Amino acid sequence: MISAVLARRYARALLDLAQRRKDLKETHQDLESVARIFERDPRVRRLFEAPEKRWKPKLNKNVYGLMVVLLRRRRYDHLVAIAAEFHKLAEEAQGITRAVVRTAVAISDRQADALTRALNRRTGMKVTLSREVDPALLGGVALSLDHKVIDGSLATELWRIRRKLREARI
């Protein structure tokens, strides 16, 4: 298994190249497509093991170059990890961040849109919001954004109260 450090190194190099050539979007799309195919069908690996002159994909030059490098270094089986890391870096470079909102009951589209707009203003980035329903929260909201968690759930508040009551000296 490829280390996260190595995947990030390849992804960052590809991102730098795509930004210099001003084709980040095309590179991102092609790499995602190739990674999905590679992940879905292990037989595709044989295509990469063949001499590079035999395969003539219609790919972005950056992605094709990455494939050649991975082939030469016998790291083509790490393409999926590199693509996942590239996806994160490309979104970051485009000013996109992801957030996950967990609630005890489903929130409406209108509520989700309002939350997304507030997060866009607060972060200065374009926020892509995912919604999850977790009845164990009992009420309130837990929000994950940029590796930070803001937990305003009723379950967490009850846990804090319980902890304070246990620590209290009577």
N, C-alpha and C positions, 0 to 999 in steps of 0.2 A: 504494500500500500504506500502510495506517495505521501510524503509529509506535507503538512499544510504550508510549511515554509517554502518548499520547493514548488508547490502548485502556485503559491502567491508570486514567486519569482518569475515563473513563466507567464502568468497572467499579467503581471505588471509590465513585463517587457512587451507583450503583445499590445497592451493598452497604450503604452508610450508610442509604439510604432503606428497604431491606428490613429492616435491623435495627431501625430506628425503628418500623416498622409491624409488627414481629414476625412476618414471613412470609418469612424467608430461605429456608427449604426449598422453598416453593412457587415463589418467584421463581427460585431456582436450577433447579428442574425445568423450568419453562416456558421459561426462556432457553435451556437446553440443547436442549430439543425444537425450538424455533424455529431455533436455530443449525444443528442437524443437518439440518433440512429445507432451510434456506437454502443450506447447503454442498452438499447432495446434488443439488438441482435449481435451476440458474441462472434458470429461468423464473419462479421464485417472486419474483424481483426486480420483475417487473411488478406484482405485488400491492402492493408497497411504493411503486411509482411512481404508483399510482392515488391519487386524492384520498382522504385519510384517512377521510372519511365513508362511503366505499364498502366498507371492510373492517371487519368487526366480529368480530374474533377472540375466542375464549373464553380470554383470557390473564389472568394476574395483572396487577393495576393497574400495578405497577412496571415490568413488561416492556412492557406496552402503552405506558406513558409514555415509556420509552426508545425504542420504535419510532417514536413521534410525533416525538420530538426528532431522531432520526437522519434521519427523512424531511424535516423542516423544514430541517435543516442539510446535506442531501444527503450523508449519511455512512452510509446504510443498507448499502452494500456492505462496511462494516467490522464488521458484526454478528458474524461468526465470530471475529474477533480479540478483540472486546470480550467475547464469551461465554467464550473460553478464559481470558482474564485474570480474569474474574469467577469462574470455576470455581476458580482458584488462591486468590483472595482469600476466597471463601466457605469453602473447606476450611480455610484458615488460621484464619478467624473461628470455625469450629466445633471447632478443636483437632485437625484432621486434617493429617497430613503424609505424604508419599510417600517410600518407600525402594526402591531397586533392589539386589538381591543378585545378583552374577554369580559363577558357580562353573564349574569345569571339567566337572563331571558334575552331573546334576539332583539337587537335594536333595529329601528326602521331605517330605510334608505335615507330619509331626510336627516335623521340623527347622525348617521354615519357621514353624510356629506358635510354637515355642520362641524363635526369633529375633525374631519379631514381639512376643511378650510382653516379652522383654528390652529391645527398643527402646522399647516403650510405657513401661516403667518408667524407662528412662534419659532419655527426652525429656520425659516427662510429657504426651505427646500420644498420640492414637490414630494408629498407624502403619499405612498400607496398603502391604503389601509386594508387589513384583513380582519374579519370578524369571527370570533369564536364564542360559542355558548358553553358555559360551564356552570351547571346548577349548584355545584359545591360552593360557589362564591356567595350564595344566598341573596345577595343584592350588591349594588354599587358597581364599580368598574375597576379592572386591572389593565393597565396600558403598558406595552413594551415598545420602546422606541430607542434606536441607537444604543443597544445594549444596556439601557436603563429601564427599570421597572417602576412604575408608579402604581401602587396598589391601594386603591380606595374601596376595597371590597368589604362587605359586612363581615365575612368570615375572618378576614385579617383583623378587623377592628375588635371582634369578639375575642380573638386569640390574644390581642394586646391587653384587653381588659382582664382576661383570665390570668395572664402572666402578672399583671400589676397586683391583682388581688392575692395571688399566691405569695408575692414578695412582700406584701404589706404586713407590718407587725401590729398585732392587736394586743 
